[in-house]
Amino acid sequence: MLIVDGEPALTELLSVAVTEAGWRPYPVADGHSAVRAARGCAPHAVVLDGMLPDLDGIQVLRRLRYENPGLPVLMLTARDALEHRIDGLSAGADDYVTKPFSLEEVVLRLRGLLRRAGAEPIRTDDSVLMLGDLPLTEETREVRRDGTPIQLAAKEFDLLGLLLGHPRQVLSTAQILDHVWSSSFDGGGNLVEVCISNLRRKIDKGRASVIHAVCGVGYAIRPVEDGR
């Protein structure tokens, strides 16, 4: 979750709130940093202050939208005039919250944006992640595709769980290494490539592909209906 705000105290509060909601915060304090961070960390969504020390929030929003049209953006502003809201929404903001606001409201609105964007995993209960016909049960470490059980090695299961927890999001090799192996290795990129290859062979064999390589960037899992 990319958090863009020039007020350190507010940024810290928002970071705590999104962490408690189950997301990883990426706080930055200005517009140029926000644009760079959005390219590097592939956030689920952006919480964007309308007034930043270098660029206007609308300028940042337009740059983010140009590079990633589908990225959910929630704008924060102390300006509650109707024309300011219209400007933000016209520039591509998905939702608007005026200061002062409750952190609970921000989290609820972000959850709504992520659900609509398909960036929140669907949980059929507290331990099951599901993407289309592909459910993963965390407690029993079971995986099925179209009702057929699939046997995965430990790291394959962990990697699939990571991808299912970030549907449609492109995860870099470094991110996958950090989350699945919790360390860096010599030849780490090849390690991820091999694990992805084995996972795709088991998950996608004889079926429409859901695990995709994005050349030069990383890997993503997408519903079959995305058609990509």
Summary of the structure (lengths in Angstrom):
residues: 228
radius of gyration: 18.8
end to end distance: 24.4
largest distance: 56.5
contacts: 683
relative contact order: 0.10
helix: 43%
strand: 21%
